Amino acid sequence: MNFDAATLEYYEAAAPHYTASTAQDRHRHLDPFLDRLAACAKVLELGCGCGADAAHIARRGFVLDATDGTQAMVRKARERFDVKARVMRFDELEADADYDAVWAHAALLHAPRAALPAIVQRISAALKPGGLHYANFKLGDAKHPHEGRDPLGRWTNLPSAAWLAETYRDAGFAIIEREQYTGNGSDGVVREWFALTVRKP
């Protein structure tokens, strides 16, 4: 299973809600990530959603390629933020050294865990040498040690921080920053999250 159809269907139906409820104009990790990049760097966003982060990337002068797995979210990103987003699932990424950076906030956590190593390899292939990638994930715990559906019906892979670090290292990435923090997801469940910024050699 490379992707979960029910999760994509959820976001197709819920796109108006996410657009209406987006209060912040960007994620708090975005500017520190962008500050590491050269001017006019080319940035791929995976899972752009309604386009808030994408719009900020563009405002800062970077060359943006915003993508999402659902047509409804792409449409909302265009309507609300005038972001020229396009539809692409994570497993459809086939770029070859095209990007200086890949931003994936609260996106890759919906990939089936078994598919994630191959997706990380695709991200590595899409990056230029020295390129940067950011992703954050909800972590599994003693109560939820296995991946599965959250209260909204979305697939969530719920790995451990150690498994994520190993997966990225196996893909050849060097981890340059990591943070574990407590966060409240859109499903209303408070969990530990793990964010990491990695560099391609």
Sequence and secondary structure as in RCSB ss.txt:
>XXXX:A:sequence
MNFDAATLEYYEAAAPHYTASTAQDRHRHLDPFLDRLAACAKVLELGCGCGADAAHIARRGFVLDATDGTQAMVR
KARERFDVKARVMRFDELEADADYDAVWAHAALLHAPRAALPAIVQRISAALKPGGLHYANFKLGDAKHPHEGRD
PLGRWTNLPSAAWLAETYRDAGFAIIEREQYTGNGSDGVVREWFALTVRKP
>XXXX:A:secstr
  S HHHHHHHHHHHHHHHHH  SSS TTHHHHHTTS TT EEEEES TTSHHHHHHHHTT EEEEEES HHHHH
HHHHHH    EE  GGG   SS EEEEEETT GGGS GGGHHHHHHHHHHHEEEEEEEEEEEE   SSS S EE 
TTS EE    HHHHHHHHHHTT EEEEEEEEEEE TTS EEEEEEEEEE  
